[in-house]
Amino acid sequence: MQKRSNFSNKLGFVLAASGSAVGLGNIWRFPYLAAQYGGGTFLLIYLILAVTFGFSLMIAEIALGRKTGLSAISAFKSLDKRFGFLGVLAAAVPIIIFPYYCVIGGWVIKYFSVFITGGVKAAAEDTYFTGFISGTFEPLGWFFLFIALTALVVVCGVEQGIEKVSKFMMPILVILTIIIAVYGLTLNGAMEGLVYYIKPHMSDVSAKTILAAMGQLFYSMSLAMGIMVTYGSYMKKENNLESSVRQIEIFDTGIAFLAGMMIIPAVFAFSGGDRTALSAGPGLMFITLPKVFASMKLGVFIGVIFFVLVFFAALTSAISLMETIVSFFMDKLHWGRKKSALFVFILALIMGVPSSLGFGPLGFISWMGMSVLDIMDFVSNSVLMPIVAFFTCIFVGFIIKPSVIADEVKATDGRFRAESLFTVMIKWVAPFFLIAILASSIASALGIFKI
Ligand code: TRP
């Protein structure tokens, strides 16, 4: 067997895993979900889930990868033949996510181009964003551009270069986000928005909120799709697994929290506290931020830099999403790299078109009030990921047993501080919780009852 290459040290590992985790999920998806699902309530549920559930699942995935030295497709199978299907199921998730991820990536490039060509005033208009996404060829064009750039990097194998650039850009993105958030808070009415974002209201807690928070947790931390198993397979035994997981979580959640700070109070300020503005959904970032930039002194300049940084965050995540799918075909079907990449490119191109057109020409396609893009998002995040997570818990909890994972965690210094939390979560809490949540989401999807 070929020797697997390794991350040279713990920081390298944490940064690489965070690079996969931090992307549009943090900056675009988290704020609009938090705004939609009751602000502080969503935030609180998300945090609780992150430190219990997300923590346990990430430990399990990384440990599985490090123990077996294999990627998800083969890791489950190598430990128990009956669980080969889980690797395949996990691999299906990125295939659904990748195409629509590129549609949003296209929106980011579009906004960059608008800002750099001086269209800030126009972009700050209420109807600008809807006007743009309801078009036919324009959004498609930007989507093609984004996916072509991603494919180009994957085919030419220049990820290393992109990774280097984005590692340098990530801290700038954080600083810029803080500056924009602080500025946003000085706007009239923003404080009310801050309260909404931070203060939980128990009356907002519902199965739907919990499901949304859980889906976001998986999405944002790249869990329940085999990614972290692969990353774990590159991790050395002498790097502490438990503290690495803590650091990745803090990093990822911190950036999502800041993105919410940047967007939600500003929505309040610009909508005069009108609650309907909060449920804008996927367009929230593109509707609010241009208004913030238009009202800032150096707004054009800051807007341009901001969208470049978001573009890089999105590009690195898109590259690693595409890599995952490409390597899936290479492993399973023994295709060469170029052939797999071309296939994935064409497949994603075809799959992404309906998501892009779903706000315009294909607007008539709707299910539970969701557009095509939202449906893709729902199927991957609210249906497939909970299923993968459920079977991963069963696999770890009852087939290979939690102690196997615990031993892997202890391989570094003999300690696993949160071992009892981990065991109870994986065996008892998480599976029941996942089934309940999944049942309610499927029931509501089938219209059996409304949640
Ligand atoms: N976690 C990424 C984000 O927050 C999105 C993502 C989901 C991802 N699955 C992935 C990134 C797989 C890389 C690989 O935007």
Residues whose N, C-alpha, C, O or C-beta is under 5 A from the ligand:
A	BS01	LIG	S20 A21 V22 G23 L24 G25 N26 Y219 S220 M221 S222 I227 S317 S320 L321
